[in-house]
Amino acid sequence: MNKILVMFKIIITKCKDLLILGRYNNPSGAFLLMWPCYWGVLSNISTKENLFSSLFLFGLGSFVMRGAGCCINDIFDKRFDKRVERTKNRPLATGKINVKEAIIFTFFQLFIGLMVVIQFNPKVIIWSFFIIPIVVIYPLLKRVTYFPQIALGLAFNWGVIVGSLNQDQNINYPIFYLYFAGVFLTIAYDTIYGFQDIKDDKKLGLKSLA
């Protein structure tokens, strides 16, 4: 009985660390990913049919994809996170989660994200995949360029476009004004956010707009 309780405790602790790895304990970033999706959906309401189900799916997709993105970021940045004050207690940096576990959890979240996206029309599905390369390479950009926030802005606001396509399968070109407004907003707040790491980033040779 004691062995079962110990095993149960280990599983609970591991699940907790995985959720922290995906930042589910701090959902502000997921909301920042979700709002552009909602802007896109609500910018062109041709019909209220399935409106609330679409908003729910975009909300769910935002949370799991943000979680997957955080895991990818931490896998790439493991050795840097150990040496940055703000990130030194992250599960991968402390060793509470190993890289193999992080990769498995990432694919689990991506699978949920796939199950969400296939609920939409074909154009939404196709355009959703266009942004994946930027999501993957984003964590690497701060090693080579001072403009990683631009890539983050492009990725974080892609929901404006796919949200719009959910309502109208024809490309609504004026929606790009809203998209790039969101891009500039993200660049602004993430640059401000980056100032808290500026001393450690300089020591490690990492770059950012900050």
PEKAUR-V108738 format. One record per backbone hydrogen bond with DSSP energy under -1.0 kcal/mol. NH is the residue of the N-H (numbers start at 0). CO is the residue of the C=O. If there is no record, write none. Layout:
NH	CO
NH	CO
This chain:
4	0
5	1
6	2
7	3
8	4
9	5
10	6
11	7
12	8
13	9
14	10
15	11
16	12
17	13
18	14
19	15
20	16
21	17
22	19
23	18
25	22
30	26
31	27
32	28
33	29
34	30
37	33
38	34
39	35
40	36
41	37
42	38
45	43
50	47
53	49
54	50
55	51
56	52
57	53
58	54
59	55
60	56
61	57
62	58
63	59
64	60
65	61
66	62
67	63
68	64
69	65
70	66
71	67
72	68
73	69
74	70
75	71
76	72
80	76
81	77
82	79
83	80
87	83
89	86
93	89
95	90
96	90
101	97
102	98
103	99
104	100
105	101
106	102
107	103
108	104
109	105
110	106
111	107
112	108
113	109
114	110
115	111
116	112
117	113
118	115
119	116
124	120
125	121
126	122
127	123
128	124
131	128
134	130
135	131
136	132
137	133
139	136
140	137
142	139
143	140
144	140
149	146
151	147
152	148
153	149
154	150
155	151
156	152
157	154
159	156
161	157
162	158
163	159
164	160
165	161
167	163
172	170
174	171
175	172
176	173
178	174
179	175
180	176
181	177
182	178
183	179
184	180
185	181
186	182
187	183
188	184
189	185
190	186
191	187
192	188
193	189
194	191
195	192
196	193
200	196
201	197
202	198
203	199
205	200
206	141
